[in-house]
Amino acid sequence: MTYTMQIAGLERQLPLCKVTDDLYIGAFVIFGDAELTVACAAELLKRIPADSYDYMLTAEAKSIPLS
């Protein structure tokens, strides 16, 4: 089972992971998807231009390639 999602103009098929008996979530993993990482970074730069901040903080794991 997958869930189709449009992210930053790209289509991705997210595998569905069971959380409870009646709840599934789409597993979104940006790590290892260079095309998606670049597209998401470009969309973020449209919202917050690179010259408007000095540092970026992020969680330890999956968001590091995006930062």
All heavy atoms as TSV, in Angstrom:
chain	resi	resn	atom	element	x	y	z
A	1	MET	N	N	0.844	-1.179	0.000
A	1	MET	CA	C	0.000	0.000	0.000
A	1	MET	C	C	0.889	1.241	0.000
A	1	MET	O	O	1.886	1.292	0.712
A	1	MET	CB	C	-0.901	0.031	1.224
A	1	MET	CG	C	-1.980	-1.025	1.247
A	1	MET	SD	S	-3.204	-0.799	2.578
A	1	MET	CE	C	-2.202	-0.664	4.005
A	2	THR	N	N	0.504	2.211	-0.806
A	2	THR	CA	C	1.232	3.478	-0.854
A	2	THR	C	C	0.250	4.637	-0.861
A	2	THR	O	O	-0.943	4.467	-1.116
A	2	THR	CB	C	2.126	3.574	-2.106
A	2	THR	OG1	O	1.305	3.510	-3.267
A	2	THR	CG2	C	3.188	2.496	-2.130
A	3	TYR	N	N	0.785	5.808	-0.594
A	3	TYR	CA	C	0.014	7.045	-0.644
A	3	TYR	C	C	0.739	7.977	-1.598
A	3	TYR	O	O	1.940	8.224	-1.440
A	3	TYR	CB	C	-0.075	7.672	0.746
A	3	TYR	CG	C	-0.820	8.985	0.772
A	3	TYR	CD1	C	-2.205	9.017	0.722
A	3	TYR	CD2	C	-0.130	10.189	0.827
A	3	TYR	CE1	C	-2.890	10.213	0.742
A	3	TYR	CE2	C	-0.810	11.392	0.848
A	3	TYR	CZ	C	-2.186	11.402	0.800
A	3	TYR	OH	O	-2.868	12.598	0.809
A	4	THR	N	N	0.041	8.487	-2.615
A	4	THR	CA	C	0.638	9.397	-3.576
A	4	THR	C	C	0.602	10.814	-3.027
A	4	THR	O	O	-0.444	11.273	-2.565
A	4	THR	CB	C	-0.110	9.339	-4.920
A	4	THR	OG1	O	-0.102	7.990	-5.383
A	4	THR	CG2	C	0.536	10.241	-5.943
A	5	MET	N	N	1.746	11.498	-3.081
A	5	MET	CA	C	1.835	12.852	-2.533
A	5	MET	C	C	2.663	13.739	-3.457
A	5	MET	O	O	3.661	13.297	-4.017
A	5	MET	CB	C	2.486	12.787	-1.152
A	5	MET	CG	C	2.508	14.083	-0.408
A	5	MET	SD	S	3.115	13.783	1.262
A	5	MET	CE	C	2.511	15.232	2.064
A	6	GLN	N	N	2.201	14.969	-3.622
A	6	GLN	CA	C	2.945	15.978	-4.368
A	6	GLN	C	C	3.758	16.792	-3.357
A	6	GLN	O	O	3.191	17.371	-2.437
A	6	GLN	CB	C	1.995	16.914	-5.125
A	6	GLN	CG	C	1.224	16.254	-6.235
A	6	GLN	CD	C	2.095	15.918	-7.423
A	6	GLN	OE1	O	3.058	16.600	-7.726
A	6	GLN	NE2	N	1.759	14.845	-8.094
A	7	ILE	N	N	5.071	16.815	-3.524
A	7	ILE	CA	C	5.958	17.528	-2.613
A	7	ILE	C	C	6.885	18.395	-3.447
A	7	ILE	O	O	7.677	17.878	-4.245
A	7	ILE	CB	C	6.801	16.546	-1.768
A	7	ILE	CG1	C	5.912	15.517	-1.073
A	7	ILE	CG2	C	7.667	17.300	-0.764
A	7	ILE	CD1	C	6.651	14.325	-0.529
A	8	ALA	N	N	6.795	19.700	-3.281
A	8	ALA	CA	C	7.659	20.643	-4.003
A	8	ALA	C	C	7.644	20.385	-5.501
A	8	ALA	O	O	8.664	20.434	-6.171
A	8	ALA	CB	C	9.084	20.581	-3.444
A	9	GLY	N	N	6.466	20.081	-6.033
A	9	GLY	CA	C	6.318	19.867	-7.468
A	9	GLY	C	C	6.699	18.480	-7.946
A	9	GLY	O	O	6.650	18.204	-9.139
A	10	LEU	N	N	7.083	17.594	-7.053
A	10	LEU	CA	C	7.444	16.229	-7.414
A	10	LEU	C	C	6.422	15.258	-6.842
A	10	LEU	O	O	5.880	15.485	-5.771
A	10	LEU	CB	C	8.834	15.880	-6.859
A	10	LEU	CG	C	9.982	16.766	-7.314
A	10	LEU	CD1	C	11.250	16.405	-6.558
A	10	LEU	CD2	C	10.197	16.642	-8.809
A	11	GLU	N	N	6.186	14.184	-7.551
A	11	GLU	CA	C	5.264	13.169	-7.059
A	11	GLU	C	C	6.052	12.030	-6.439
A	11	GLU	O	O	7.034	11.559	-7.006
A	11	GLU	CB	C	4.408	12.619	-8.198
A	11	GLU	CG	C	3.373	11.612	-7.733
A	11	GLU	CD	C	2.472	11.170	-8.857
A	11	GLU	OE1	O	1.700	12.002	-9.363
A	11	GLU	OE2	O	2.556	9.970	-9.215
A	12	ARG	N	N	5.624	11.623	-5.262
A	12	ARG	CA	C	6.260	10.507	-4.576
A	12	ARG	C	C	5.198	9.522	-4.099
A	12	ARG	O	O	4.097	9.921	-3.720
A	12	ARG	CB	C	7.083	10.978	-3.369
A	12	ARG	CG	C	8.334	11.776	-3.742
A	12	ARG	CD	C	9.302	10.891	-4.490
A	12	ARG	NE	N	10.560	11.535	-4.807
A	12	ARG	CZ	C	10.839	12.133	-5.965
A	12	ARG	NH1	N	9.905	12.229	-6.889
A	12	ARG	NH2	N	12.024	12.643	-6.184
A	13	GLN	N	N	5.539	8.245	-4.139
A	13	GLN	CA	C	4.698	7.180	-3.618
A	13	GLN	C	C	5.240	6.831	-2.234
A	13	GLN	O	O	6.319	6.253	-2.117
A	13	GLN	CB	C	4.749	5.946	-4.519
A	13	GLN	CG	C	4.205	6.172	-5.905
A	13	GLN	CD	C	2.714	6.411	-5.900
A	13	GLN	OE1	O	1.967	5.806	-5.145
A	13	GLN	NE2	N	2.270	7.310	-6.759
A	14	LEU	N	N	4.525	7.210	-1.200
A	14	LEU	CA	C	4.979	6.963	0.161
A	14	LEU	C	C	4.430	5.624	0.649
A	14	LEU	O	O	3.226	5.381	0.574
A	14	LEU	CB	C	4.499	8.075	1.097
A	14	LEU	CG	C	4.848	9.503	0.691
A	14	LEU	CD1	C	4.312	10.476	1.728
A	14	LEU	CD2	C	6.336	9.676	0.504
A	15	PRO	N	N	5.305	4.755	1.144
A	15	PRO	CA	C	4.797	3.510	1.713
A	15	PRO	C	C	3.993	3.796	2.970
A	15	PRO	O	O	4.354	4.674	3.760
A	15	PRO	CB	C	6.063	2.721	2.042
A	15	PRO	CG	C	7.154	3.720	2.091
A	15	PRO	CD	C	6.748	4.865	1.219
A	16	LEU	N	N	2.887	3.096	3.127
A	16	LEU	CA	C	2.040	3.284	4.304
A	16	LEU	C	C	2.515	2.383	5.439
A	16	LEU	O	O	2.741	1.189	5.240
A	16	LEU	CB	C	0.582	2.998	3.978
A	16	LEU	CG	C	-0.070	4.013	3.053
A	16	LEU	CD1	C	-1.489	3.586	2.712
A	16	LEU	CD2	C	-0.067	5.394	3.668
A	17	CYS	N	N	2.677	2.977	6.606
A	17	CYS	CA	C	3.123	2.251	7.800
A	17	CYS	C	C	1.989	2.216	8.812
A	17	CYS	O	O	1.400	3.254	9.121
A	17	CYS	CB	C	4.337	2.940	8.410
A	17	CYS	SG	S	5.727	3.032	7.284
A	18	LYS	N	N	1.723	1.042	9.317
A	18	LYS	CA	C	0.635	0.860	10.276
A	18	LYS	C	C	1.031	1.440	11.632
A	18	LYS	O	O	2.074	1.107	12.182
A	18	LYS	CB	C	0.304	-0.618	10.411
A	18	LYS	CG	C	-0.915	-0.900	11.244
A	18	LYS	CD	C	-1.241	-2.375	11.208
A	18	LYS	CE	C	-2.520	-2.651	11.971
A	18	LYS	NZ	N	-2.914	-4.054	11.864
A	19	VAL	N	N	0.171	2.313	12.171
A	19	VAL	CA	C	0.387	2.903	13.486
A	19	VAL	C	C	-0.513	2.222	14.512
A	19	VAL	O	O	-0.077	1.845	15.595
A	19	VAL	CB	C	0.128	4.429	13.459
A	19	VAL	CG1	C	0.279	5.031	14.838
A	19	VAL	CG2	C	1.063	5.101	12.466
A	20	THR	N	N	-1.783	2.091	14.163
A	20	THR	CA	C	-2.749	1.357	14.989
A	20	THR	C	C	-3.563	0.484	14.043
A	20	THR	O	O	-3.341	0.486	12.832
A	20	THR	CB	C	-3.686	2.302	15.765
A	20	THR	OG1	O	-4.516	3.007	14.828
A	20	THR	CG2	C	-2.911	3.293	16.626
A	21	ASP	N	N	-4.543	-0.221	14.581
A	21	ASP	CA	C	-5.362	-1.097	13.742
A	21	ASP	C	C	-6.074	-0.352	12.621
A	21	ASP	O	O	-6.299	-0.906	11.555
A	21	ASP	CB	C	-6.396	-1.839	14.595
A	21	ASP	CG	C	-5.770	-2.938	15.423
A	21	ASP	OD1	O	-4.642	-3.382	15.080
A	21	ASP	OD2	O	-6.392	-3.348	16.421
A	22	ASP	N	N	-6.401	0.920	12.847
A	22	ASP	CA	C	-7.138	1.672	11.830
A	22	ASP	C	C	-6.444	2.972	11.408
A	22	ASP	O	O	-7.067	3.843	10.812
A	22	ASP	CB	C	-8.559	1.958	12.307
A	22	ASP	CG	C	-8.592	2.728	13.613
A	22	ASP	OD1	O	-7.534	2.871	14.249
A	22	ASP	OD2	O	-9.681	3.186	13.995
A	23	LEU	N	N	-5.154	3.103	11.703
A	23	LEU	CA	C	-4.426	4.310	11.329
A	23	LEU	C	C	-3.106	3.954	10.658
A	23	LEU	O	O	-2.301	3.189	11.198
A	23	LEU	CB	C	-4.147	5.182	12.558
A	23	LEU	CG	C	-3.324	6.443	12.314
A	23	LEU	CD1	C	-4.082	7.416	11.415
A	23	LEU	CD2	C	-2.937	7.089	13.628
A	24	TYR	N	N	-2.912	4.494	9.461
A	24	TYR	CA	C	-1.672	4.318	8.712
A	24	TYR	C	C	-1.119	5.699	8.385
A	24	TYR	O	O	-1.882	6.646	8.181
A	24	TYR	CB	C	-1.930	3.578	7.400
A	24	TYR	CG	C	-2.294	2.135	7.572
A	24	TYR	CD1	C	-3.586	1.765	7.931
A	24	TYR	CD2	C	-1.355	1.139	7.379
A	24	TYR	CE1	C	-3.928	0.431	8.089
A	24	TYR	CE2	C	-1.689	-0.198	7.531
A	24	TYR	CZ	C	-2.974	-0.542	7.882
A	24	TYR	OH	O	-3.307	-1.851	8.036
A	25	ILE	N	N	0.195	5.823	8.320
A	25	ILE	CA	C	0.810	7.082	7.908
A	25	ILE	C	C	1.755	6.811	6.738
A	25	ILE	O	O	2.309	5.714	6.618
A	25	ILE	CB	C	1.574	7.777	9.057
A	25	ILE	CG1	C	2.698	6.898	9.577
A	25	ILE	CG2	C	0.636	8.185	10.170
A	25	ILE	CD1	C	3.645	7.600	10.534
A	26	GLY	N	N	1.898	7.810	5.874
A	26	GLY	CA	C	2.840	7.703	4.772
A	26	GLY	C	C	4.241	7.974	5.289
A	26	GLY	O	O	4.492	8.987	5.924
A	27	ALA	N	N	5.157	7.054	5.030
A	27	ALA	CA	C	6.538	7.197	5.497
A	27	ALA	C	C	7.296	8.120	4.546
A	27	ALA	O	O	7.604	7.761	3.419
A	27	ALA	CB	C	7.221	5.839	5.574
A	28	PHE	N	N	7.547	9.324	5.016
A	28	PHE	CA	C	8.251	10.319	4.216
A	28	PHE	C	C	9.707	10.363	4.649
A	28	PHE	O	O	10.019	10.718	5.778
A	28	PHE	CB	C	7.604	11.698	4.410
A	28	PHE	CG	C	8.322	12.800	3.690
A	28	PHE	CD1	C	8.203	12.939	2.328
A	28	PHE	CD2	C	9.116	13.690	4.380
A	28	PHE	CE1	C	8.860	13.948	1.664
A	28	PHE	CE2	C	9.778	14.705	3.729
A	28	PHE	CZ	C	9.656	14.832	2.362
A	29	VAL	N	N	10.604	9.948	3.760
A	29	VAL	CA	C	12.032	9.949	4.065
A	29	VAL	C	C	12.743	10.757	2.987
A	29	VAL	O	O	12.773	10.362	1.825
A	29	VAL	CB	C	12.598	8.510	4.120
A	29	VAL	CG1	C	14.085	8.535	4.428
A	29	VAL	CG2	C	11.844	7.689	5.143
A	30	ILE	N	N	13.292	11.902	3.375
A	30	ILE	CA	C	13.988	12.750	2.413
A	30	ILE	C	C	15.430	12.297	2.215
A	30	ILE	O	O	16.019	12.499	1.161
A	30	ILE	CB	C	13.916	14.235	2.849
A	30	ILE	CG1	C	14.251	15.154	1.685
A	30	ILE	CG2	C	14.794	14.493	4.039
A	30	ILE	CD1	C	13.922	16.608	1.930
A	31	PHE	N	N	15.996	11.641	3.220
A	31	PHE	CA	C	17.387	11.204	3.159
A	31	PHE	C	C	17.578	10.216	2.012
A	31	PHE	O	O	16.860	9.241	1.887
A	31	PHE	CB	C	17.779	10.553	4.494
A	31	PHE	CG	C	19.249	10.314	4.623
A	31	PHE	CD1	C	20.109	11.364	4.856
A	31	PHE	CD2	C	19.765	9.052	4.503
A	31	PHE	CE1	C	21.466	11.156	4.971
A	31	PHE	CE2	C	21.118	8.826	4.616
A	31	PHE	CZ	C	21.974	9.880	4.851
A	32	GLY	N	N	18.511	10.483	1.135
A	32	GLY	CA	C	18.777	9.605	0.008
A	32	GLY	C	C	18.046	9.982	-1.264
A	32	GLY	O	O	18.305	9.417	-2.313
A	33	ASP	N	N	17.134	10.940	-1.210
A	33	ASP	CA	C	16.391	11.387	-2.388
A	33	ASP	C	C	16.896	12.784	-2.756
A	33	ASP	O	O	16.336	13.792	-2.341
A	33	ASP	CB	C	14.893	11.404	-2.084
A	33	ASP	CG	C	14.036	11.609	-3.331
A	33	ASP	OD1	O	14.544	12.169	-4.334
A	33	ASP	OD2	O	12.861	11.226	-3.290
A	34	ALA	N	N	17.993	12.822	-3.514
A	34	ALA	CA	C	18.641	14.100	-3.843
A	34	ALA	C	C	17.713	15.033	-4.613
A	34	ALA	O	O	17.686	16.241	-4.349
A	34	ALA	CB	C	19.916	13.850	-4.636
A	35	GLU	N	N	16.946	14.513	-5.552
A	35	GLU	CA	C	16.032	15.345	-6.337
A	35	GLU	C	C	15.014	16.024	-5.431
A	35	GLU	O	O	14.749	17.232	-5.558
A	35	GLU	CB	C	15.321	14.499	-7.389
A	35	GLU	CG	C	14.360	15.304	-8.246
A	35	GLU	CD	C	13.578	14.437	-9.215
A	35	GLU	OE1	O	13.296	13.263	-8.911
A	35	GLU	OE2	O	13.233	14.970	-10.291
A	36	LEU	N	N	14.457	15.274	-4.500
A	36	LEU	CA	C	13.464	15.821	-3.587
A	36	LEU	C	C	14.102	16.830	-2.628
A	36	LEU	O	O	13.525	17.872	-2.336
A	36	LEU	CB	C	12.785	14.699	-2.802
A	36	LEU	CG	C	11.674	15.116	-1.853
A	36	LEU	CD1	C	10.549	15.823	-2.602
A	36	LEU	CD2	C	11.143	13.910	-1.116
A	37	THR	N	N	15.296	16.542	-2.145
A	37	THR	CA	C	15.995	17.455	-1.233
A	37	THR	C	C	16.236	18.804	-1.892
A	37	THR	O	O	15.965	19.855	-1.307
A	37	THR	CB	C	17.335	16.843	-0.782
A	37	THR	OG1	O	17.086	15.599	-0.138
A	37	THR	CG2	C	18.060	17.756	0.170
A	38	VAL	N	N	16.718	18.800	-3.125
A	38	VAL	CA	C	16.981	20.050	-3.855
A	38	VAL	C	C	15.679	20.808	-4.106
A	38	VAL	O	O	15.610	22.022	-3.928
A	38	VAL	CB	C	17.727	19.751	-5.176
A	38	VAL	CG1	C	17.797	20.993	-6.054
A	38	VAL	CG2	C	19.123	19.233	-4.876
A	39	ALA	N	N	14.624	20.103	-4.501
A	39	ALA	CA	C	13.338	20.757	-4.765
A	39	ALA	C	C	12.763	21.381	-3.494
A	39	ALA	O	O	12.258	22.508	-3.520
A	39	ALA	CB	C	12.354	19.753	-5.356
A	40	CYS	N	N	12.847	20.677	-2.377
A	40	CYS	CA	C	12.337	21.214	-1.108
A	40	CYS	C	C	13.155	22.411	-0.649
A	40	CYS	O	O	12.604	23.405	-0.166
A	40	CYS	CB	C	12.344	20.135	-0.040
A	40	CYS	SG	S	11.081	18.869	-0.268
A	41	ALA	N	N	14.464	22.343	-0.793
A	41	ALA	CA	C	15.319	23.469	-0.414
A	41	ALA	C	C	14.997	24.703	-1.245
A	41	ALA	O	O	14.920	25.820	-0.719
A	41	ALA	CB	C	16.790	23.086	-0.569
A	42	ALA	N	N	14.759	24.523	-2.532
A	42	ALA	CA	C	14.399	25.648	-3.399
A	42	ALA	C	C	13.080	26.275	-2.961
A	42	ALA	O	O	12.939	27.505	-2.957
A	42	ALA	CB	C	14.318	25.186	-4.853
A	43	GLU	N	N	12.108	25.443	-2.587
A	43	GLU	CA	C	10.825	25.973	-2.114
A	43	GLU	C	C	10.981	26.729	-0.797
A	43	GLU	O	O	10.354	27.764	-0.582
A	43	GLU	CB	C	9.804	24.845	-1.964
A	43	GLU	CG	C	9.321	24.269	-3.277
A	43	GLU	CD	C	8.629	25.304	-4.150
A	43	GLU	OE1	O	7.807	26.085	-3.636
A	43	GLU	OE2	O	8.909	25.321	-5.360
A	44	LEU	N	N	11.820	26.230	0.097
A	44	LEU	CA	C	12.061	26.928	1.367
A	44	LEU	C	C	12.737	28.278	1.129
A	44	LEU	O	O	12.412	29.261	1.798
A	44	LEU	CB	C	12.911	26.069	2.295
A	44	LEU	CG	C	12.201	24.897	2.940
A	44	LEU	CD1	C	13.200	24.033	3.701
A	44	LEU	CD2	C	11.109	25.379	3.877
A	45	LEU	N	N	13.675	28.321	0.190
A	45	LEU	CA	C	14.366	29.584	-0.107
A	45	LEU	C	C	13.417	30.640	-0.673
A	45	LEU	O	O	13.652	31.832	-0.509
A	45	LEU	CB	C	15.529	29.351	-1.068
A	45	LEU	CG	C	16.774	28.747	-0.433
A	45	LEU	CD1	C	17.797	28.390	-1.504
A	45	LEU	CD2	C	17.372	29.692	0.597
A	46	LYS	N	N	12.346	30.216	-1.321
A	46	LYS	CA	C	11.342	31.165	-1.803
A	46	LYS	C	C	10.629	31.838	-0.633
A	46	LYS	O	O	10.216	32.986	-0.719
A	46	LYS	CB	C	10.299	30.462	-2.677
A	46	LYS	CG	C	10.826	30.012	-4.014
A	46	LYS	CD	C	9.729	29.276	-4.766
A	46	LYS	CE	C	10.225	28.678	-6.051
A	46	LYS	NZ	N	9.173	27.896	-6.735
A	47	ARG	N	N	10.491	31.110	0.465
A	47	ARG	CA	C	9.776	31.630	1.635
A	47	ARG	C	C	10.695	32.423	2.567
A	47	ARG	O	O	10.280	33.390	3.181
A	47	ARG	CB	C	9.131	30.481	2.398
A	47	ARG	CG	C	7.985	29.844	1.645
A	47	ARG	CD	C	7.430	28.660	2.426
A	47	ARG	NE	N	6.129	28.241	1.973
A	47	ARG	CZ	C	5.901	27.449	0.940
A	47	ARG	NH1	N	6.909	27.003	0.241
A	47	ARG	NH2	N	4.674	27.111	0.608
A	48	ILE	N	N	11.927	31.965	2.689
A	48	ILE	CA	C	12.900	32.628	3.564
A	48	ILE	C	C	14.214	32.729	2.791
A	48	ILE	O	O	14.997	31.776	2.743
A	48	ILE	CB	C	13.116	31.832	4.869
A	48	ILE	CG1	C	11.798	31.572	5.574
A	48	ILE	CG2	C	14.091	32.560	5.780
A	48	ILE	CD1	C	11.899	30.633	6.749
A	49	PRO	N	N	14.483	33.867	2.159
A	49	PRO	CA	C	15.696	34.020	1.352
A	49	PRO	C	C	16.967	33.749	2.167
A	49	PRO	O	O	17.041	34.032	3.360
A	49	PRO	CB	C	15.645	35.473	0.892
A	49	PRO	CG	C	14.200	35.850	1.003
A	49	PRO	CD	C	13.653	35.056	2.152
A	50	ALA	N	N	17.964	33.190	1.498
A	50	ALA	CA	C	19.212	32.778	2.158
A	50	ALA	C	C	19.934	33.930	2.840
A	50	ALA	O	O	20.667	33.724	3.792
A	50	ALA	CB	C	20.132	32.111	1.146
A	51	ASP	N	N	19.734	35.144	2.389
A	51	ASP	CA	C	20.443	36.277	3.005
A	51	ASP	C	C	19.701	36.864	4.210
A	51	ASP	O	O	20.116	37.868	4.766
A	51	ASP	CB	C	20.709	37.362	1.974
A	51	ASP	CG	C	19.433	37.934	1.352
A	51	ASP	OD1	O	18.335	37.430	1.658
A	51	ASP	OD2	O	19.555	38.873	0.565
A	52	SER	N	N	18.637	36.204	4.662
A	52	SER	CA	C	17.861	36.728	5.788
A	52	SER	C	C	18.144	36.010	7.106
A	52	SER	O	O	17.500	36.286	8.100
A	52	SER	CB	C	16.367	36.667	5.480
A	52	SER	OG	O	15.947	35.328	5.392
A	53	TYR	N	N	19.122	35.110	7.134
A	53	TYR	CA	C	19.473	34.408	8.369
A	53	TYR	C	C	20.951	34.045	8.343
A	53	TYR	O	O	21.593	34.029	7.296
A	53	TYR	CB	C	18.627	33.150	8.568
A	53	TYR	CG	C	18.724	32.164	7.424
A	53	TYR	CD1	C	19.692	31.174	7.416
A	53	TYR	CD2	C	17.853	32.233	6.333
A	53	TYR	CE1	C	19.803	30.287	6.368
A	53	TYR	CE2	C	17.956	31.345	5.285
A	53	TYR	CZ	C	18.923	30.381	5.304
A	53	TYR	OH	O	19.022	29.503	4.269
A	54	ASP	N	N	21.503	33.777	9.520
A	54	ASP	CA	C	22.909	33.410	9.642
A	54	ASP	C	C	23.109	31.929	9.936
A	54	ASP	O	O	24.140	31.358	9.597
A	54	ASP	CB	C	23.581	34.220	10.757
A	54	ASP	CG	C	23.646	35.700	10.416
A	54	ASP	OD1	O	23.907	36.025	9.246
A	54	ASP	OD2	O	23.424	36.516	11.321
A	55	TYR	N	N	22.147	31.310	10.613
A	55	TYR	CA	C	22.274	29.913	11.027
A	55	TYR	C	C	20.971	29.169	10.776
A	55	TYR	O	O	19.905	29.764	10.779
A	55	TYR	CB	C	22.571	29.807	12.534
A	55	TYR	CG	C	23.845	30.481	12.941
A	55	TYR	CD1	C	23.825	31.760	13.474
A	55	TYR	CD2	C	25.067	29.836	12.787
A	55	TYR	CE1	C	25.000	32.391	13.848
A	55	TYR	CE2	C	26.245	30.462	13.155
A	55	TYR	CZ	C	26.211	31.729	13.687
A	55	TYR	OH	O	27.364	32.359	14.052
A	56	MET	N	N	21.112	27.869	10.601
A	56	MET	CA	C	19.940	26.985	10.532
A	56	MET	C	C	20.117	25.895	11.573
A	56	MET	O	O	21.189	25.293	11.666
A	56	MET	CB	C	19.813	26.351	9.151
A	56	MET	CG	C	19.362	27.300	8.087
A	56	MET	SD	S	19.104	26.483	6.506
A	56	MET	CE	C	17.647	25.520	6.852
A	57	LEU	N	N	19.089	25.662	12.349
A	57	LEU	CA	C	19.082	24.580	13.322
A	57	LEU	C	C	18.086	23.535	12.871
A	57	LEU	O	O	17.028	23.860	12.334
A	57	LEU	CB	C	18.685	25.095	14.702
A	57	LEU	CG	C	19.592	26.154	15.305
A	57	LEU	CD1	C	19.019	26.641	16.627
A	57	LEU	CD2	C	20.998	25.621	15.508
A	58	THR	N	N	18.414	22.281	13.103
A	58	THR	CA	C	17.530	21.210	12.687
A	58	THR	C	C	17.675	20.014	13.623
A	58	THR	O	O	18.622	19.949	14.410
A	58	THR	CB	C	17.822	20.804	11.226
A	58	THR	OG1	O	16.847	19.872	10.802
A	58	THR	CG2	C	19.204	20.204	11.067
A	59	ALA	N	N	16.748	19.107	13.514
A	59	ALA	CA	C	16.837	17.865	14.281
A	59	ALA	C	C	18.037	17.048	13.800
A	59	ALA	O	O	18.546	17.270	12.698
A	59	ALA	CB	C	15.551	17.064	14.131
A	60	GLU	N	N	18.446	16.108	14.593
A	60	GLU	CA	C	19.672	15.356	14.317
A	60	GLU	C	C	19.619	14.514	13.046
A	60	GLU	O	O	20.606	14.376	12.359
A	60	GLU	CB	C	19.970	14.455	15.516
A	60	GLU	CG	C	21.208	13.614	15.328
A	60	GLU	CD	C	21.463	12.712	16.510
A	60	GLU	OE1	O	20.753	12.769	17.509
A	60	GLU	OE2	O	22.400	11.917	16.404
A	61	ALA	N	N	18.491	13.980	12.706
A	61	ALA	CA	C	18.474	12.944	11.683
A	61	ALA	C	C	18.057	13.394	10.302
A	61	ALA	O	O	18.836	13.938	9.539
A	61	ALA	CB	C	17.605	11.790	12.156
A	62	LYS	N	N	16.818	13.184	9.937
A	62	LYS	CA	C	16.370	13.252	8.549
A	62	LYS	C	C	16.426	14.630	7.900
A	62	LYS	O	O	16.421	14.737	6.685
A	62	LYS	CB	C	14.967	12.684	8.437
A	62	LYS	CG	C	14.907	11.221	8.782
A	62	LYS	CD	C	13.493	10.704	8.710
A	62	LYS	CE	C	13.460	9.251	9.109
A	62	LYS	NZ	N	12.123	8.713	9.059
A	63	SER	N	N	16.439	15.687	8.646
A	63	SER	CA	C	16.419	17.022	8.037
A	63	SER	C	C	17.807	17.592	7.756
A	63	SER	O	O	17.933	18.653	7.171
A	63	SER	CB	C	15.640	17.973	8.928
A	63	SER	OG	O	16.238	18.019	10.212
A	64	ILE	N	N	18.861	16.896	8.118
A	64	ILE	CA	C	20.221	17.388	7.890
A	64	ILE	C	C	20.504	17.612	6.408
A	64	ILE	O	O	21.021	18.671	6.040
A	64	ILE	CB	C	21.269	16.474	8.544
A	64	ILE	CG1	C	21.160	16.596	10.070
A	64	ILE	CG2	C	22.683	16.817	8.087
A	64	ILE	CD1	C	22.024	15.627	10.835
A	65	PRO	N	N	20.181	16.688	5.494
A	65	PRO	CA	C	20.459	16.958	4.072
A	65	PRO	C	C	19.724	18.197	3.558
A	65	PRO	O	O	20.243	18.928	2.731
A	65	PRO	CB	C	19.950	15.697	3.366
A	65	PRO	CG	C	19.940	14.644	4.400
A	65	PRO	CD	C	19.647	15.356	5.698
A	66	LEU	N	N	18.529	18.443	4.064
A	66	LEU	CA	C	17.758	19.618	3.641
A	66	LEU	C	C	18.428	20.902	4.103
A	66	LEU	O	O	18.505	21.876	3.376
A	66	LEU	CB	C	16.333	19.536	4.156
A	66	LEU	CG	C	15.406	20.685	3.771
A	66	LEU	CD1	C	15.281	20.799	2.264
A	66	LEU	CD2	C	14.049	20.487	4.403
A	67	SER	N	N	18.925	20.909	5.321
A	67	SER	CA	C	19.594	22.098	5.863
A	67	SER	C	C	20.871	22.381	5.123
A	67	SER	O	O	21.229	23.486	4.852
A	67	SER	CB	C	19.920	21.901	7.338
A	67	SER	OG	O	18.739	21.820	8.078
